[in-house]
Amino acid sequence: MPAHRLIVVIVLLTMLMHLGCARRTYHPQRATDPYPRHLHTTDVVDVQVFRDATTIELVNATPQSFEKFSLWLNQRYVRDVERLPAGGRLRLSLWDFYDERGERMNAGGFFRVYEPDPVRLVQIQLDDTTPLIGLVSIRDEPLEER
């Protein structure tokens, strides 16, 4: 194959890959309730959240188990969780978190086009009346230098 044809093929493939990866993943059937601002609190428990690429790991260092709760990220994305046992660990995919419009969290990954959404604020919602429970989010990237 001549060099100019090879270059054209490479450019076309690159453009197609960019177009396929650039759109936001939108699933209207997965739209969630909006973030419950009226339940926001500054209370925190000793459950650490570590990000590892496109997953997070929750490490429960408390003697309390959490059952059937909603896990909120950054006051926007949420997913339901069955159980986080006392003293236990739980690994969750960031691709399973959606917002009130049905948009999936930008978890990143190998073929990402945009920088992944950071995980800054993590909270547990037990029900519709109990204040949210804050978790300790461990930053995975270095702090910006000033």
C-alpha positions as CSV (number, residue, x, y, z in Angstrom):
1,M,0.0,0.0,0.0
2,P,1.4,3.4,-0.9
3,A,2.4,5.7,2.0
4,H,-0.2,8.3,1.2
5,R,-3.1,5.8,1.3
6,L,-1.7,4.4,4.6
7,I,-1.7,7.9,6.1
8,V,-5.3,8.5,4.9
9,V,-6.4,5.2,6.5
10,I,-4.7,6.1,9.8
11,V,-6.3,9.5,9.9
12,L,-9.8,8.1,9.2
13,L,-9.4,5.5,11.8
14,T,-8.3,8.0,14.4
15,M,-11.2,10.3,13.5
16,L,-13.7,7.4,13.8
17,M,-12.2,6.3,17.2
18,H,-12.4,9.9,18.5
19,L,-16.1,10.3,17.4
20,G,-17.0,6.9,19.0
21,C,-15.4,7.7,22.3
22,A,-16.2,11.4,22.6
23,R,-19.9,11.2,23.2
24,R,-21.3,11.1,26.8
25,T,-22.9,7.8,27.6
26,Y,-26.6,8.7,28.2
27,H,-29.1,6.2,29.4
28,P,-32.5,7.8,30.2
29,Q,-33.8,4.6,31.8
30,R,-31.0,4.9,34.4
31,A,-31.8,8.4,35.4
32,T,-31.7,8.8,39.2
33,D,-33.2,11.0,41.8
34,P,-31.4,14.3,42.3
35,Y,-28.8,14.7,45.0
36,P,-30.7,15.1,48.4
37,R,-29.2,18.5,49.4
38,H,-31.6,18.7,52.4
39,L,-29.8,15.7,53.9
40,H,-26.2,17.0,53.4
41,T,-24.1,17.0,56.5
42,T,-20.4,17.3,57.5
43,D,-20.4,14.1,59.6
44,V,-17.8,11.6,58.5
45,V,-17.2,7.9,59.5
46,D,-14.0,5.9,59.1
47,V,-14.7,4.3,55.8
48,Q,-11.9,5.1,53.3
49,V,-12.5,5.3,49.6
50,F,-9.5,4.5,47.3
51,R,-9.7,5.1,43.5
52,D,-7.9,2.5,41.3
53,A,-8.3,3.5,37.6
54,T,-12.0,2.9,36.8
55,T,-13.0,1.4,40.2
56,I,-13.2,2.5,43.8
57,E,-12.6,0.4,46.9
58,L,-14.4,1.1,50.1
59,V,-12.6,0.0,53.3
60,N,-14.9,0.0,56.3
61,A,-12.8,0.4,59.4
62,T,-15.9,0.8,61.6
63,P,-17.7,-1.8,63.7
64,Q,-20.9,-0.9,61.8
65,S,-22.3,-2.7,58.7
66,F,-24.2,-0.7,56.1
67,E,-27.1,-2.4,54.3
68,K,-29.1,-1.4,51.2
69,F,-27.9,2.1,50.8
70,S,-27.2,4.6,48.0
71,L,-23.6,5.7,47.4
72,W,-23.2,9.3,46.2
73,L,-20.1,10.6,44.4
74,N,-19.4,14.3,44.1
75,Q,-23.0,15.2,44.9
76,R,-24.0,14.1,41.4
77,Y,-23.6,10.4,40.7
78,V,-25.2,7.5,42.6
79,R,-25.7,3.8,42.6
80,D,-27.4,1.4,45.0
81,V,-25.2,-0.9,47.1
82,E,-26.5,-4.1,48.9
83,R,-23.9,-4.4,51.7
84,L,-20.7,-3.0,53.2
85,P,-19.8,-5.3,56.1
86,A,-18.1,-4.0,59.3
87,G,-14.4,-4.3,58.8
88,G,-14.9,-5.3,55.2
89,R,-14.0,-4.1,51.7
90,L,-16.1,-3.5,48.7
91,R,-14.9,-2.8,45.1
92,L,-17.3,-1.0,42.7
93,S,-16.9,0.1,39.1
94,L,-17.2,3.8,38.5
95,W,-19.0,3.0,35.2
96,D,-22.1,2.0,37.3
97,F,-22.7,5.5,38.7
98,Y,-25.4,7.6,37.0
99,D,-26.8,11.1,37.6
100,E,-30.4,12.5,37.5
101,R,-30.2,12.9,33.7
102,G,-29.0,9.3,33.1
103,E,-25.5,10.3,32.3
104,R,-22.8,7.9,33.3
105,M,-19.8,9.0,35.3
106,N,-16.7,9.6,33.2
107,A,-14.6,6.9,34.8
108,G,-11.7,7.1,32.3
109,G,-9.8,4.1,31.1
110,F,-7.3,3.2,28.4
111,F,-9.3,4.7,25.5
112,R,-10.5,7.8,27.3
113,V,-10.7,11.1,25.3
114,Y,-11.3,13.4,28.3
115,E,-9.8,13.4,31.8
116,P,-11.8,11.2,34.1
117,D,-14.1,12.7,36.7
118,P,-12.2,12.9,40.1
119,V,-13.7,11.3,43.2
120,R,-13.8,14.0,45.8
121,L,-16.9,13.7,48.0
122,V,-18.4,10.3,48.8
123,Q,-21.5,9.8,50.9
124,I,-23.9,7.1,52.0
125,Q,-27.6,7.7,52.0
126,L,-29.4,5.2,54.2
127,D,-33.0,6.5,53.5
128,D,-35.0,9.6,52.6
129,T,-34.9,11.2,56.1
130,T,-31.5,10.3,57.7
131,P,-28.7,12.8,57.1
132,L,-26.0,11.6,54.7
133,I,-22.9,9.9,56.0
134,G,-19.6,11.2,54.7
135,L,-16.7,8.8,53.8
136,V,-13.0,9.6,53.7
137,S,-12.0,10.0,50.0
138,I,-8.3,9.3,49.5
139,R,-6.9,11.4,46.7
140,D,-5.2,9.4,44.0
141,E,-3.4,12.2,42.3
142,P,-0.8,14.6,43.7
143,L,-1.9,18.0,44.9
144,E,-1.3,20.9,42.5
145,E,1.8,23.0,43.2
146,R,1.1,26.6,43.9
